[in-house]
Amino acid sequence: MLQPKSRVKIVSEETLSNGWTRLSSYLLDYIDSKGATQRLKREVYHRTPAACILLYDPKRDLVVLVRQFRLAVHLNGDPAWMIEVPAGLLDDDHPEQAIRREAMEETGYHLRDARFLFKCYPSPGAIAEVVHFFVSLIDTADRVAEGGGLDEEHEDIEVLEIPLDEAARMIETGEIFDAKTIMLLQWALLNRNKLR
């Protein structure tokens, strides 16, 4: 059996766009499982690494989520003000540093701890982004600022406090349909007893 790297040869790369996110078009030769070489054309968005976090208050059994506008969702005709966990790009920081910064900017919560859970590629068929997932236990004393995002980044973020069970129901009703948020809420439901 051929090793995975030896099964792929990049023939060419062309940058199609280099704005907010770089988009490249690739030609590659791929040796399939039968040994035949296939010439494939693929496009990849080179998103930088990101991090996200679930803020959970065990005393009140609630999560702190945010609501913000998402253009791609709007273009698909779905409700564009999405309910999500706080998240952001690493901007050359370590994942934990980045998520502490993002949690403060978006929610106003100062994190006492940020426990790394796992990382994943949310859409590996076309996007190079890897996301680092965290959880943090919080209480009302940890909210030291208003949150809402950064004015210079034109962020308009609403901070929401939602009981965990209600947030889980919101997945079923379609009110929460962001992948990273669903993953972290499901993790919290499976691990709630360990978090108290």
C-alpha positions in Angstrom: 0.0 0.0 0.0 1.3 3.4 -1.0 1.8 5.9 1.8 -0.7 8.8 1.7 1.9 11.5 0.8 3.3 9.5 -2.1 -0.2 9.2 -3.5 -0.6 13.0 -4.1 1.5 15.3 -6.3 0.7 19.0 -6.6 1.0 19.9 -10.3 0.2 23.6 -10.0 -1.3 26.2 -7.8 -2.9 29.5 -8.8 -4.1 32.2 -6.4 -7.6 33.2 -7.4 -8.1 35.8 -4.7 -6.0 37.2 -1.8 -8.5 39.4 0.1 -9.9 38.6 3.5 -9.1 34.9 2.8 -6.7 33.5 0.2 -8.4 31.2 -2.4 -6.2 28.9 -4.5 -6.9 26.6 -7.4 -4.9 23.4 -7.5 -4.2 20.8 -10.1 -3.0 17.6 -8.6 -2.3 14.0 -9.5 -3.9 11.6 -7.2 -3.2 7.8 -7.2 -6.5 6.1 -6.3 -6.9 2.9 -4.3 -6.7 0.8 -7.6 -3.4 2.4 -8.5 -4.7 4.6 -11.3 -3.5 8.2 -11.5 -6.3 10.8 -11.6 -5.8 14.5 -12.5 -8.0 16.5 -10.1 -8.8 20.2 -9.9 -9.6 21.6 -6.4 -10.1 25.0 -4.8 -9.0 25.6 -1.2 -9.6 28.6 1.1 -6.5 29.1 3.3 -8.2 30.2 6.4 -5.9 30.7 9.4 -6.3 28.6 12.5 -9.1 29.6 14.9 -10.3 28.8 18.4 -13.8 28.6 20.1 -14.9 28.2 23.6 -18.0 27.2 25.6 -18.5 29.4 28.7 -20.5 27.3 31.2 -21.8 28.5 34.6 -22.3 25.4 36.6 -24.2 27.2 39.5 -26.9 28.5 37.1 -26.5 25.6 34.6 -26.3 28.0 31.7 -24.0 28.8 28.8 -22.9 32.2 27.5 -23.4 32.4 23.7 -23.2 35.3 21.2 -25.4 36.4 18.3 -23.8 38.0 15.3 -24.4 38.6 11.5 -22.9 36.0 9.1 -23.0 37.0 5.4 -22.6 33.5 4.0 -25.7 32.3 5.9 -27.6 35.4 4.7 -26.7 34.6 1.1 -28.1 31.1 1.6 -31.4 32.5 2.8 -31.1 31.4 6.4 -31.4 33.6 9.5 -28.1 35.5 9.3 -27.9 36.6 13.0 -26.5 33.3 14.2 -26.2 32.1 17.8 -22.7 30.8 18.4 -20.0 30.1 21.0 -17.4 32.9 21.2 -14.7 32.3 18.6 -12.0 33.9 16.6 -8.8 33.6 14.5 -5.6 33.0 16.4 -3.8 36.0 14.8 -0.4 34.4 15.5 -1.2 33.8 19.2 -1.3 30.4 21.0 -4.8 29.0 20.8 -5.4 29.6 24.6 -4.2 33.2 24.4 -6.4 33.8 21.4 -9.6 32.4 22.9 -9.1 34.3 26.2 -8.8 37.5 24.1 -11.9 36.6 22.0 -14.0 35.7 25.1 -13.3 39.0 26.7 -13.9 41.0 23.5 -17.1 39.2 22.6 -18.7 38.5 26.1 -16.8 40.6 28.7 -16.0 37.5 30.7 -12.5 37.1 32.2 -11.5 33.4 32.1 -10.1 31.9 35.2 -9.3 28.8 33.2 -9.5 27.6 29.6 -9.4 23.9 29.2 -8.5 22.5 25.8 -10.8 19.8 24.6 -10.0 18.9 20.9 -9.3 20.3 17.5 -11.0 19.7 14.2 -11.3 20.7 10.5 -14.9 21.9 10.2 -15.0 21.7 6.4 -11.9 19.8 5.1 -13.2 19.4 1.6 -12.4 23.0 0.7 -11.2 25.0 3.8 -7.7 24.6 5.4 -8.9 26.1 8.7 -8.3 24.1 11.9 -10.3 25.1 15.0 -9.2 24.5 18.6 -12.1 23.8 21.0 -12.1 24.9 24.7 -14.4 25.0 27.7 -14.3 27.4 30.7 -16.3 27.4 33.9 -17.5 30.9 34.8 -19.8 32.7 37.2 -21.3 36.1 37.4 -18.2 37.6 39.1 -16.2 36.8 36.0 -18.1 39.3 33.8 -15.9 42.3 34.1 -16.8 44.2 30.9 -19.8 44.6 28.5 -18.4 42.6 25.6 -20.1 43.0 22.2 -17.0 42.9 20.1 -14.5 45.5 18.9 -15.8 48.8 17.3 -12.7 49.0 15.0 -13.7 45.6 13.6 -17.3 46.7 13.2 -18.5 43.8 15.4 -22.1 44.0 16.6 -22.3 41.1 19.0 -25.2 40.4 21.4 -24.3 38.4 24.5 -26.8 35.7 25.5 -27.2 33.6 28.7 -29.1 30.5 27.9 -29.8 27.4 30.2 -27.9 24.4 28.8 -31.1 22.3 28.3 -32.8 25.2 26.4 -29.7 25.6 24.2 -29.8 21.9 23.4 -33.5 22.2 22.4 -32.6 25.2 20.2 -30.4 22.8 18.2 -33.5 20.6 17.6 -35.7 23.6 16.7 -33.1 25.0 14.3 -32.4 28.2 16.3 -28.8 27.0 16.8 -27.2 25.7 13.6 -23.6 26.6 13.9 -21.4 23.5 13.8 -18.8 24.5 16.4 -21.6 25.5 18.8 -23.5 22.2 18.3 -20.3 20.3 19.0 -19.5 22.1 22.2 -23.1 22.0 23.5 -23.2 18.2 22.8 -19.9 17.9 24.7 -21.4 19.8 27.6 -24.5 17.7 27.7 -22.3 14.5 27.8 -20.0 16.0 30.5 -22.3 18.1 32.6 -21.9 16.0 35.7 -18.1 16.4 35.5 -18.4 20.2 35.2 -20.3 20.7 38.4 
